[in-house]
């Protein structure tokens, strides 16, 4: 992976998720991805640019954006008979497949962010002291 921009993340999402409605494409999708990038910045207390997204942040941003995209698809009423996300696919069942996939990516993103937070705190400015008394 090389440094990416928001459009690079959008391209990955288009390749991963089928049946993306046109109402979520283009500027709408880029804005959604940028909101997730801003969330990452706040969560990690770091600056992550929108035009030079470092390799280590890309997996988390993809997962966060995929979860957001799938939730948006659910809100606009996508009713696909099946959903395919890369190697993961599922046919319609009792619960919404889009909802299940969104939850999967949200959980995956949080794990990745927690890992990044732990890594950055090892070398960052986090210091812990024991209080006397």
Secondary structure as UniProt FT lines:
FT   HELIX           6..16
FT   HELIX           22..24
FT   HELIX           27..44
FT   HELIX           55..75
FT   TURN            76..77
FT   STRAND          82..85
FT   TURN            86..87
FT   STRAND          88..91
FT   HELIX           97..123
//
